[in-house]
Amino acid sequence: MSDQGTAVVAPLDRDRAHRRVVLAGRTLLLIAILGAWELLARLALLPAAFVGQPSVFLPMLVRGLGDGTMVHALADTMVATLAAFAIGGVLALVTALLLTISPLLHAVVAPYINALNALPRVALIPLFIIWFGLGTLSKIVSGVSLMYFILLYNTLAGAHAVDPDHLQLTRSLGLSKRRVFVSVIVPTAIPAIFAGLRLGLIYTLLGVVTAELIAGGKGLGSLISYYSNTFDANGVFAVLLILVILADLLSMLMTRLERRLTRWRG
């Protein structure tokens, strides 16, 4: 093998080795946390009735997935989450586009956008239930209310992060506003947009689950509410574990999608 080929393979091997070490470290840390949790519960140093016990809620999670109870709840939550993510994302990007191409419009509506964003979403969920009922629609609206503002602010921040020297150069070259927007502003905003999508997806999930906690239904939030009302801490932790895994998977998916769609930046 040539020296150039060796130089390419060596960094790849180091990268794979690094990933394996990180994965092993994360696995060992998780085992240590669960082991300490179990030990403290068994020794009654922590009240198992209130903090749960891994040897109880992990089999409970497996049973819930096996009999379909948690699978159906997960599917119901994900349908509302993806719908809210899509609707909120489109609305946010369209709004950001309008505010970017029209600074005057941005100056006029900015105080109202800030005021709406300052409203606590949990306090609005009862209103959403009154307006849209106890079904899926109120959960979607709750998710949209979080997704919209997160992506809107991230997109605007990315659009306004353009280097002034680059804008000056485009003016000196006589480029049209449309060309400047497409060739300079949008590429600059892409990382911020994907950061907003990644964060917005997680918060959309949280918004939907919060609505389920309050409004009930068939989703994961409803299961948490049921287990909480029956004082079943292990059931709560079983559902929370699903949410943690789901949120991590969604974040990883968005990160991989970003890398795939932004290869051109390299």
KEKE-3310 file (N, C-alpha, C; in steps of 0.2 Angstrom, whole numbers, plus 5000, padded with zeros to 4 digits):
npx = (5004:5002:5011:5002:4989:4991:4991:4978:4970:4975:4969:4956:4956:4959:4948:4938:4942:4941:4927:4923:4929:4922:4909:4910:4913:4902:4893:4898:4896:4882:4879:4885:4878:4864:4867:4871:4860:4851:4857:4856:4842:4839:4846:4838:4842:4838:4821:4812:4799:4797:4807:4808:4815:4828:4828:4815:4808:4814:4811:4797:4796:4800:4790:4779:4782:4782:4768:4762:4757:4765:4770:4759:4756:4768:4767:4756:4760:4771:4765:4758:4769:4777:4768:4766:4780:4782:4772:4775:4788:4787:4779:4788:4799:4794:4789:4802:4808:4800:4802:4816:4818:4811:4815:4808:4796:4800:4804:4792:4784:4792:4791:4779:4781:4791:4783:4773:4782:4786:4776:4771:4771:4765:4755:4746:4741:4729:4720:4722:4716:4703:4700:4703:4699:4700:4707:4719:4722:4724:4736:4745:4745:4750:4763:4767:4767:4779:4789:4788:4793:4806:4813:4811:4818:4831:4833:4832:4843:4853:4852:4855:4868:4877:4892:4897:4906:4905:4893:4895:4904:4895:4887:4896:4899:4887:4876:4859:4846:4839:4848:4859:4852:4850:4862:4871:4865:4856:4865:4873:4865:4861:4868:4862:4849:4847:4852:4841:4831:4834:4834:4821:4814:4815:4810:4797:4792:4792:4782:4771:4770:4768:4756:4748:4749:4741:4729:4726:4722:4730:4743:4761:4763:4750:4751:4761:4754:4744:4752:4757:4746:4742:4752:4763:4779:4789:4782:4781:4795:4798:4791:4797:4810:4808:4805:4818:4826:4820:4821:4835:4837:4830:4837:4850:4846:4842:4855:4863:4855:4858:4871:4872:4864:4872:4884:4889:4895:4907)
npy = (4994:5011:5026:5037:5030:5023:5034:5039:5028:5026:5038:5034:5022:5026:5034:5025:5017:5026:5029:5016:5016:5026:5022:5010:5016:5024:5013:5006:5016:5018:5005:5006:5016:5010:4999:5005:5011:5001:4994:5003:5004:4991:4990:4998:5011:5021:5024:5012:5012:5025:5029:5019:5004:4997:4983:4980:4989:4988:4975:4977:4986:4979:4969:4978:4982:4970:4966:4975:4987:4998:5000:5004:5016:5023:5024:5032:5044:5048:5050:5062:5070:5070:5076:5089:5093:5094:5104:5115:5117:5121:5132:5140:5142:5148:5160:5165:5167:5177:5188:5189:5194:5206:5218:5228:5223:5214:5222:5227:5217:5210:5213:5207:5194:5191:5192:5182:5171:5172:5167:5154:5138:5127:5132:5136:5125:5120:5129:5126:5114:5117:5124:5115:5103:5086:5077:5072:5084:5094:5091:5091:5105:5110:5104:5111:5124:5125:5120:5130:5142:5139:5135:5146:5157:5152:5151:5164:5170:5163:5168:5182:5181:5183:5187:5204:5209:5200:5203:5216:5214:5207:5217:5226:5218:5219:5210:5203:5205:5193:5184:5186:5182:5168:5163:5167:5171:5160:5148:5152:5152:5138:5129:5134:5132:5118:5115:5121:5113:5101:5103:5108:5097:5088:5096:5097:5084:5084:5094:5088:5076:5082:5088:5077:5072:5081:5081:5068:5053:5042:5041:5041:5051:5050:5037:5039:5048:5039:5029:5037:5042:5030:5028:5021:5020:5013:5010:5023:5026:5016:5021:5034:5030:5025:5037:5044:5036:5037:5051:5052:5044:5051:5063:5059:5054:5066:5073:5064:5066:5079:5079:5072:5080:5091:5089:5096:5107:5104)
npz = (5000:4996:5003:5003:5004:5016:5024:5023:5028:5042:5050:5049:5055:5068:5071:5071:5082:5092:5092:5096:5109:5115:5115:5123:5135:5137:5139:5150:5160:5160:5165:5177:5183:5184:5191:5204:5207:5208:5219:5230:5231:5235:5247:5254:5255:5247:5244:5237:5233:5229:5220:5211:5204:5195:5192:5192:5184:5171:5166:5166:5156:5145:5145:5142:5129:5123:5124:5117:5123:5126:5114:5106:5112:5110:5096:5095:5101:5093:5080:5082:5086:5074:5065:5071:5071:5057:5053:5061:5058:5044:5045:5053:5045:5033:5039:5044:5032:5026:5036:5034:5021:5022:5031:5037:5040:5049:5059:5063:5068:5077:5092:5095:5092:5101:5112:5111:5112:5124:5132:5144:5138:5145:5152:5142:5137:5143:5137:5123:5124:5126:5115:5104:5108:5116:5108:5096:5089:5098:5105:5094:5091:5103:5102:5090:5095:5102:5093:5082:5087:5091:5080:5072:5078:5078:5064:5060:5067:5061:5048:5050:5054:5044:5036:5036:5027:5017:5012:5008:4997:4988:4985:4978:4967:4961:4963:4963:4975:4976:4972:4981:4993:4990:4988:4998:5010:5014:5013:5024:5034:5036:5045:5057:5055:5055:5068:5074:5070:5075:5089:5090:5086:5097:5108:5103:5104:5118:5120:5115:5124:5136:5134:5133:5146:5152:5145:5143:5134:5122:5122:5126:5137:5143:5148:5158:5166:5170:5177:5187:5194:5200:5209:5204:5203:5196:5184:5179:5177:5168:5156:5155:5152:5139:5133:5134:5126:5114:5112:5111:5099:5090:5089:5085:5072:5066:5066:5058:5046:5044:5041:5030:5021:5020:5014:5004:5009:5013)
capx = (5000:5006:5011:4996:4984:4992:4989:4971:4968:4977:4964:4950:4956:4959:4941:4934:4944:4939:4920:4922:4930:4917:4903:4911:4913:4895:4889:4900:4893:4875:4878:4887:4872:4859:4869:4871:4853:4848:4860:4853:4835:4839:4848:4833:4845:4833:4814:4811:4792:4796:4812:4809:4820:4829:4826:4807:4805:4816:4806:4791:4797:4800:4783:4775:4784:4780:4761:4759:4754:4769:4771:4753:4756:4773:4765:4751:4764:4775:4761:4757:4775:4779:4764:4768:4786:4781:4768:4779:4794:4786:4777:4794:4804:4791:4790:4809:4809:4797:4806:4823:4818:4808:4817:4803:4791:4803:4804:4785:4781:4796:4789:4773:4784:4794:4778:4770:4787:4787:4770:4772:4767:4761:4749:4742:4738:4722:4717:4722:4711:4696:4699:4703:4696:4704:4710:4726:4724:4727:4743:4749:4745:4755:4770:4769:4769:4786:4793:4788:4797:4813:4816:4811:4823:4837:4834:4833:4849:4858:4852:4858:4875:4881:4898:4896:4911:4902:4887:4898:4907:4890:4885:4901:4898:4881:4871:4853:4844:4837:4855:4862:4848:4850:4869:4875:4861:4854:4870:4876:4860:4860:4869:4858:4842:4848:4852:4834:4827:4836:4832:4814:4811:4815:4805:4790:4790:4790:4776:4766:4769:4765:4748:4745:4749:4736:4723:4725:4722:4733:4751:4766:4761:4745:4754:4765:4749:4741:4756:4758:4740:4742:4758:4768:4785:4792:4779:4784:4802:4798:4789:4803:4816:4807:4806:4825:4829:4817:4824:4841:4837:4828:4843:4855:4843:4843:4862:4865:4852:4861:4878:4871:4862:4876:4891:4892:4898:4914)
capy = (5000:5017:5030:5040:5025:5022:5040:5039:5022:5028:5042:5030:5017:5030:5036:5019:5015:5031:5027:5010:5017:5030:5017:5006:5020:5025:5007:5005:5021:5016:4999:5008:5020:5006:4995:5009:5013:4994:4992:5008:5002:4985:4991:5003:5018:5024:5021:5009:5014:5032:5030:5014:4999:4994:4975:4980:4993:4986:4969:4980:4990:4973:4967:4983:4982:4964:4965:4981:4992:5004:5001:5008:5023:5026:5026:5038:5050:5049:5053:5069:5073:5071:5081:5095:5095:5096:5110:5120:5118:5124:5139:5144:5143:5153:5166:5167:5169:5184:5193:5191:5198:5212:5220:5233:5218:5211:5227:5229:5211:5207:5213:5203:5187:5190:5192:5176:5166:5172:5164:5147:5133:5122:5136:5137:5118:5120:5133:5122:5108:5121:5126:5110:5096:5082:5073:5073:5090:5099:5088:5094:5112:5110:5103:5117:5130:5125:5119:5136:5148:5137:5135:5153:5161:5149:5153:5172:5171:5161:5173:5188:5180:5184:5192:5211:5210:5196:5207:5222:5211:5205:5224:5228:5214:5220:5204:5205:5203:5186:5180:5186:5178:5161:5161:5170:5171:5153:5144:5154:5150:5131:5126:5136:5129:5111:5116:5122:5107:5095:5105:5108:5090:5086:5100:5095:5078:5086:5097:5083:5072:5087:5089:5070:5072:5085:5080:5061:5050:5035:5042:5040:5055:5047:5031:5042:5050:5033:5026:5042:5042:5024:5027:5015:5023:5009:5011:5030:5026:5012:5025:5039:5027:5025:5044:5045:5032:5040:5058:5051:5042:5057:5068:5055:5054:5073:5074:5061:5069:5086:5078:5069:5085:5097:5087:5101:5113:5102)
capz = (5000:4996:5009:5003:5006:5023:5028:5023:5033:5049:5053:5049:5061:5074:5072:5073:5089:5096:5093:5101:5116:5118:5116:5129:5141:5139:5141:5157:5164:5161:5169:5184:5186:5185:5197:5210:5208:5211:5226:5234:5232:5238:5254:5257:5256:5243:5245:5230:5231:5226:5215:5207:5204:5188:5191:5191:5178:5165:5164:5165:5150:5140:5144:5139:5122:5120:5123:5113:5127:5125:5107:5103:5115:5107:5090:5095:5102:5087:5075:5084:5086:5068:5062:5074:5069:5050:5053:5065:5054:5038:5047:5055:5039:5029:5043:5044:5025:5025:5040:5032:5015:5023:5038:5040:5043:5055:5065:5065:5071:5082:5099:5096:5092:5107:5118:5111:5114:5132:5135:5146:5134:5149:5154:5136:5135:5144:5131:5117:5125:5125:5108:5099:5111:5119:5104:5093:5087:5104:5106:5088:5092:5108:5099:5085:5098:5104:5087:5078:5089:5092:5073:5069:5081:5075:5057:5060:5070:5056:5043:5052:5055:5038:5037:5033:5021:5011:5009:5004:4991:4984:4982:4974:4961:4958:4963:4964:4981:4976:4971:4988:4998:4989:4987:5003:5017:5015:5015:5030:5039:5036:5052:5063:5054:5057:5075:5076:5068:5080:5096:5089:5086:5104:5111:5100:5108:5125:5120:5114:5130:5141:5132:5135:5153:5155:5142:5143:5128:5122:5121:5132:5142:5146:5152:5163:5170:5174:5182:5193:5198:5204:5213:5202:5201:5191:5178:5177:5175:5161:5151:5154:5148:5132:5130:5134:5121:5108:5111:5108:5093:5085:5089:5081:5066:5063:5065:5052:5040:5043:5038:5023:5016:5020:5012:4999:5012:5014)
cpx = (5004:5006:5004:4990:4985:4990:4982:4968:4969:4971:4958:4950:4956:4952:4937:4936:4941:4931:4919:4924:4925:4910:4904:4911:4906:4891:4891:4897:4886:4875:4880:4881:4866:4861:4869:4864:4849:4850:4857:4846:4835:4841:4844:4836:4841:4826:4812:4804:4792:4801:4812:4815:4822:4827:4818:4805:4808:4812:4799:4791:4797:4793:4778:4776:4781:4772:4758:4757:4758:4770:4765:4754:4762:4771:4760:4755:4768:4771:4760:4763:4777:4775:4765:4775:4786:4778:4772:4785:4793:4783:4783:4798:4800:4791:4797:4811:4806:4800:4813:4823:4815:4810:4812:4798:4793:4803:4797:4783:4786:4794:4783:4776:4787:4789:4775:4775:4787:4781:4772:4768:4762:4754:4744:4739:4731:4718:4717:4717:4704:4695:4699:4701:4702:4708:4717:4728:4727:4734:4747:4750:4750:4762:4772:4771:4776:4791:4794:4793:4805:4816:4816:4816:4830:4838:4836:4841:4855:4858:4855:4866:4880:4886:4897:4900:4908:4897:4890:4901:4901:4887:4889:4901:4891:4876:4865:4851:4842:4844:4858:4858:4850:4858:4873:4871:4859:4859:4873:4871:4858:4862:4864:4851:4842:4848:4845:4830:4828:4833:4824:4811:4810:4810:4798:4788:4788:4784:4770:4764:4766:4758:4745:4745:4743:4729:4721:4725:4726:4740:4755:4765:4755:4747:4757:4760:4746:4745:4757:4752:4739:4748:4763:4774:4789:4789:4781:4791:4803:4797:4795:4809:4815:4808:4813:4828:4826:4820:4831:4842:4835:4834:4848:4852:4844:4850:4865:4862:4856:4868:4877:4869:4867:4883:4894:4896:4906:4918)
cpy = (5006:5021:5034:5036:5024:5028:5041:5034:5024:5032:5038:5025:5020:5032:5031:5017:5020:5030:5021:5012:5022:5026:5013:5010:5022:5019:5006:5010:5020:5010:5001:5012:5015:5001:4998:5010:5006:4993:4997:5006:4996:4985:4996:5010:5023:5021:5019:5011:5020:5033:5025:5009:4996:4987:4975:4983:4991:4980:4972:4983:4984:4970:4972:4983:4976:4963:4971:4987:4999:5005:5006:5015:5027:5029:5032:5045:5052:5052:5060:5073:5075:5076:5088:5098:5098:5103:5116:5122:5122:5131:5143:5146:5149:5160:5169:5170:5176:5189:5194:5195:5205:5214:5225:5228:5215:5216:5228:5223:5208:5207:5208:5195:5186:5189:5185:5170:5166:5169:5156:5143:5129:5126:5137:5130:5118:5124:5129:5116:5111:5122:5120:5103:5092:5077:5075:5080:5095:5097:5091:5101:5114:5110:5109:5123:5131:5124:5126:5141:5146:5138:5142:5157:5158:5151:5160:5173:5169:5166:5180:5187:5181:5189:5198:5212:5206:5200:5213:5220:5210:5212:5226:5224:5215:5214:5206:5202:5196:5182:5180:5182:5170:5159:5163:5168:5164:5149:5146:5152:5142:5128:5128:5133:5122:5111:5117:5116:5102:5097:5105:5102:5087:5089:5099:5089:5080:5089:5092:5078:5076:5087:5082:5069:5075:5083:5072:5058:5043:5035:5040:5044:5053:5041:5034:5044:5045:5030:5031:5042:5035:5022:5022:5019:5019:5009:5018:5029:5021:5017:5031:5036:5026:5032:5046:5042:5035:5047:5057:5049:5047:5062:5065:5055:5061:5075:5070:5064:5076:5084:5076:5075:5091:5095:5092:5106:5111:5104)
cpz = (5000:5002:5009:5006:5013:5027:5028:5028:5040:5052:5054:5055:5067:5076:5074:5080:5094:5098:5097:5108:5119:5119:5122:5135:5142:5142:5149:5162:5165:5166:5177:5187:5188:5191:5204:5212:5211:5218:5231:5236:5236:5246:5257:5259:5252:5243:5238:5228:5228:5220:5210:5208:5198:5187:5191:5185:5171:5162:5162:5158:5144:5139:5141:5131:5119:5119:5119:5116:5125:5118:5104:5106:5112:5100:5090:5097:5096:5081:5076:5084:5079:5064:5065:5072:5061:5049:5055:5061:5048:5040:5049:5049:5034:5033:5043:5037:5024:5029:5038:5026:5016:5030:5041:5043:5049:5061:5068:5070:5077:5089:5100:5096:5098:5113:5117:5113:5121:5135:5137:5142:5139:5151:5148:5134:5137:5139:5125:5118:5124:5118:5103:5102:5114:5115:5102:5092:5092:5105:5100:5089:5098:5106:5094:5089:5101:5098:5083:5081:5090:5085:5070:5072:5079:5068:5056:5062:5065:5050:5044:5054:5049:5039:5033:5027:5015:5008:5005:4997:4986:4981:4977:4967:4958:4958:4965:4972:4982:4976:4978:4993:4997:4990:4994:5010:5018:5017:5022:5036:5040:5042:5057:5061:5056:5064:5078:5075:5073:5087:5095:5089:5093:5108:5109:5103:5115:5125:5120:5120:5135:5140:5134:5142:5156:5152:5142:5136:5128:5121:5127:5138:5146:5151:5158:5168:5174:5179:5188:5197:5202:5208:5211:5199:5196:5184:5175:5174:5168:5155:5150:5151:5141:5129:5130:5128:5114:5107:5108:5101:5088:5084:5084:5073:5062:5062:5059:5045:5039:5039:5031:5018:5016:5018:5007:5002:5013:5007)
residu = (MET:SER:ASP:GLN:GLY:THR:ALA:VAL:VAL:ALA:PRO:LEU:ASP:ARG:ASP:ARG:ALA:HIS:ARG:ARG:VAL:VAL:LEU:ALA:GLY:ARG:THR:LEU:LEU:LEU:ILE:ALA:ILE:LEU:GLY:ALA:TRP:GLU:LEU:LEU:ALA:ARG:LEU:ALA:LEU:LEU:PRO:ALA:ALA:PHE:VAL:GLY:GLN:PRO:SER:VAL:PHE:LEU:PRO:MET:LEU:VAL:ARG:GLY:LEU:GLY:ASP:GLY:THR:MET:VAL:HIS:ALA:LEU:ALA:ASP:THR:MET:VAL:ALA:THR:LEU:ALA:ALA:PHE:ALA:ILE:GLY:GLY:VAL:LEU:ALA:LEU:VAL:THR:ALA:LEU:LEU:LEU:THR:ILE:SER:PRO:LEU:LEU:HIS:ALA:VAL:VAL:ALA:PRO:TYR:ILE:ASN:ALA:LEU:ASN:ALA:LEU:PRO:ARG:VAL:ALA:LEU:ILE:PRO:LEU:PHE:ILE:ILE:TRP:PHE:GLY:LEU:GLY:THR:LEU:SER:LYS:ILE:VAL:SER:GLY:VAL:SER:LEU:MET:TYR:PHE:ILE:LEU:LEU:TYR:ASN:THR:LEU:ALA:GLY:ALA:HIS:ALA:VAL:ASP:PRO:ASP:HIS:LEU:GLN:LEU:THR:ARG:SER:LEU:GLY:LEU:SER:LYS:ARG:ARG:VAL:PHE:VAL:SER:VAL:ILE:VAL:PRO:THR:ALA:ILE:PRO:ALA:ILE:PHE:ALA:GLY:LEU:ARG:LEU:GLY:LEU:ILE:TYR:THR:LEU:LEU:GLY:VAL:VAL:THR:ALA:GLU:LEU:ILE:ALA:GLY:GLY:LYS:GLY:LEU:GLY:SER:LEU:ILE:SER:TYR:TYR:SER:ASN:THR:PHE:ASP:ALA:ASN:GLY:VAL:PHE:ALA:VAL:LEU:LEU:ILE:LEU:VAL:ILE:LEU:ALA:ASP:LEU:LEU:SER:MET:LEU:MET:THR:ARG:LEU:GLU:ARG:ARG:LEU:THR:ARG:TRP:ARG:GLY)
# end
